[in-house]
Amino acid sequence: MPATDSPNDRLLLNASTLLESERQLYLNLHPASQQLAQQASQHFLYGVPMHWMNDWGTPAPLFVRHAQGAHFTCADGLDYADFCLGDTGAMFGHSPEPVARALERQARRGYTTMLPDMVAAEVGAALAEQFGMPCWQLTTTATDANRFVLRWARAVTGRKKLLVFDGCYHGTVDDTMVDVEAGRTVSRASLLGQTVDLGLYTVAVDFNDLAAIERELASGDFACLLTEPALTNCGMVPALPGFIAGLRELTRRHGTLLVLDETHTISSARGGWSRNAGIQPDFMVIGKPIAGGLPAAAYGFSEELAARMKSAKDAAPAGHSGIGTTLSGNMMTLAAMHATLTEVATSAAYAHMLELASSLENGLNAVLQKHSLPWCITRIGARLELQFCATAPVNAKEARIAQHDELESAIHLFLLNRGVLLTPFHNMMLVCPATSDTDIAKLLRVFGECLTTLIYSSEANVPS
Ligand SMILES: Cc1ncc(COP(=O)(O)O)c(C=O)c1O
């Protein structure tokens, strides 16, 4: 690479040297995690309960001893300000007190019976009150919620095709695991064990391109259009003004159901993005934090759709619907969801989160300005993303161009080694009701140190 004086280029050149020294520093700081990793590798594939737990760019997994509020402690007794928050599962903080109390109460009253607990009606009412959808079903994961919504959408419309956006992620739902290659929708090359050509019934187009959507929907073949209100899984791609309203109008006109997956955009405001934007989807999917971090998700829909769903079920032959799993809506989850919805995900909690996220956004922009870096911060409520481009991308192609894996890993590991955790996938940061001004100040200080180190030296600034 040619030598250059631009801070951006110097910083890219220094990223791999910094990454190497931070990997060594990680090993020095985490002997107990390394030992646990060695033990766990005797029986767990890749040494971890789920292979994604290795995707942090650390030379060995970080083992957790204890998590509370906006912090956790690792096996080596080090404290971390947690801005990953379980990639949204802990968006309301680790072990929120009302959820802990509800779980303690439920712990001796049974966990699962495949019958509704007495609190079920109150949970349904709390979902309807908070998200503005009258009818609900529960699932164990947001992946399942999306999968089941797809089945319902196909059953009620009698149509087979699904429209999604390039760069989408809706959990490990096969139908959505597509990429666009030379203008064709194809199965993602990285999928393991995929036997079906996913491009057969799924079409992916560019986010923020209403003309492309209209062209596809005009065929009258699409059961539903499934999207997040802003793409959050290929970097953050916000919707241009009027885009989601345009989707609503086009889907209605062409008899296609609009499914808004708010699993991540539940960070926008209480009730999610769509409720606050005044847009009513046909189905809404939520998951991750709605039971305080216990496995739980839900999908909401209108009464009119509920009637169509019942007719479809009544008209089907007796037997498996292909919708549902044994532990969904179990007693423990219902107790946690009730406490989360009624006592944790409150207007006051959101007000605190949004205020702190705004202060973090301003602070990050000031750090970038100080170092003359042409990068941007995109924010959706309590969720922020640092992107290596001057303005937020308008589609996944632009988001991919702005990615720089080595630089990202160097920044993450530098922060982690100094007690600040970001999500392992791109540069996402989330604040929870327990996040404090001190946590924000720490992130900003360490991020600033990281940039200084990257720009002016290839030597890591080793903490004392
Ligand atoms: C938008 C969106 N929907 C659904 C999911 C799936 O959630 P889960 O892995 O809890 O099933 C994710 C996971 O990241 C997501 O980002």
The ligand as a Gaussian input file, in Angstrom:
#p B3LYP/6-31G(d) Opt

LIG

0 1
 C      -33.902000      -8.430000      12.882000
 C      -33.736000      -9.764000      13.514000
 N      -34.755000     -10.630000      13.495000
 C      -34.659000     -11.835000      14.053000
 C      -33.498000     -12.239000      14.664000
 C      -33.400000     -13.614000      15.265000
 O      -33.327000     -13.582000      16.638000
 P      -32.998000     -14.943000      17.415000
 O      -31.571000     -15.260000      17.085000
 O      -33.200000     -14.579000      18.847000
 O      -33.922000     -15.970000      16.924000
 C      -32.402000     -11.386000      14.696000
 C      -31.147000     -11.790000      15.333000
 O      -30.160000     -11.085000      15.362000
 C      -32.525000     -10.113000      14.108000
 O      -31.502000      -9.245000      14.081000

